[in-house]
Each structure stands twice: as C-alpha cells, then as structure tokens.
Amino acid sequence: MKIQLCLEKHCIETEIKRRHNRAISRYFKEEQDKPAVEKELLLLEKALASFDFPGLRCKWPVFSGGNESPLCLICDDAGQPCLLFADHHIVPPCNEK
C-alpha cells in the first residue's frame, strides 16, 4: 500500500489525520473495495500511533508544511509505516534508514 501525501497547506500530522478521516468516510459510503480502504485505514492508524510528529517536524522541516515535494506513506516489509521522500526512508521513532 502506498499513500501519496500533500504537505502544501498543512503539516504531516494534519495530512495523515485528514486522510484517515476521508478513508473512514469512504469506508461507510462505498460498498466496493472495502478491503483496500481497510488496508489504507490500518496504515494510517499505525502511522498516527507510531510517529513522533513534533520530532519529525523538528528534524525534517519538509514535514512542517508549505512543501510541494513528493511524499509517500508506505508499509515496509516489517509491517510498520514508513515515510518516503527524496532519498530518505523514515520509520518510527523517526529514525532514518
């Protein structure tokens, strides 16, 4: 699962919360593709529970918002959330791989 995130108008935490809320709404409105929405919800919930968002914003200013750089949230091979941008892979607790 790969989720494109947009940080043009708000920070990483707000974007993940917004995506989570939209996924919940889609889950209850759509009859088709519930398994895909469930996977998305699980990844977003893991990210919300796992990342230290103030630490992310402090260490990586790109996560504070106002940035148009491509950013993705994925589930890595170990099943934990991972943020991908430029040449960086960020996994909880904000350690760089």
C-alpha positions in Angstrom: 0.0 0.0 0.0 1.3 3.4 -1.0 -0.4 6.7 0.0 0.6 9.9 -1.6 0.6 12.8 0.9 0.4 16.5 0.2 2.0 18.9 2.6 1.4 22.1 0.6 -1.1 23.6 3.1 -0.5 21.7 6.4 1.9 19.5 8.3 2.4 15.8 8.1 0.3 15.0 11.2 -2.7 17.1 9.9 -2.4 15.4 6.5 -2.4 11.9 7.9 -5.4 12.7 10.1 -7.3 14.2 7.2 -6.5 11.2 5.0 -7.7 8.9 7.9 -11.0 10.8 8.2 -11.6 10.6 4.5 -10.9 6.9 4.4 -13.4 6.3 7.3 -16.0 8.3 5.3 -15.3 6.3 2.1 -15.4 3.0 4.1 -19.0 3.7 5.2 -20.2 5.2 1.9 -18.8 2.8 -0.6 -19.9 -0.8 -1.0 -17.0 -1.8 -3.3 -13.3 -2.2 -2.4 -13.7 -2.2 1.4 -10.6 -4.4 1.8 -8.5 -1.7 0.1 -9.9 1.0 2.3 -9.3 -1.2 5.4 -5.6 -1.5 4.4 -5.4 2.2 4.0 -7.0 2.8 7.3 -4.7 0.3 9.0 -1.6 2.0 7.6 -2.8 5.5 8.5 -3.7 4.4 12.1 -0.3 2.8 12.5 1.4 6.0 11.3 -0.7 8.1 13.7 0.1 5.8 16.6 3.8 5.3 15.8 5.4 8.5 14.6 6.6 11.3 16.9 5.2 14.2 14.8 6.8 17.1 16.7 10.1 15.2 16.4 9.5 14.7 12.7 8.8 18.4 12.1 11.8 19.4 14.2 14.3 17.1 12.5 12.8 17.3 8.9 11.4 20.8 8.2 9.8 19.3 5.0 7.2 17.8 7.3 6.1 21.2 8.7 4.0 22.0 5.6 4.3 24.5 2.8 6.2 22.0 0.7 5.4 20.6 -2.7 8.0 17.8 -2.6 6.6 14.3 -3.3 6.0 12.3 -0.1 4.5 8.8 0.3 3.4 6.7 3.3 4.0 3.0 2.8 4.0 -0.1 4.8 7.5 -1.6 4.9 8.5 -5.3 4.8 8.3 -5.4 8.7 4.7 -4.1 8.6 5.5 -0.7 10.1 4.7 2.7 8.5 7.5 4.3 6.5 7.6 7.9 5.1 9.4 8.2 1.7 10.7 11.5 0.4 13.8 12.4 -1.8 16.3 9.7 -0.8 15.0 9.2 2.7 13.1 6.4 4.4 11.7 7.5 7.8 10.4 4.8 10.2 9.2 5.2 13.8 10.6 6.6 16.0 11.8 9.0 13.3 15.0 7.0 12.6 16.5 7.3 9.2 17.3 4.1 7.3 
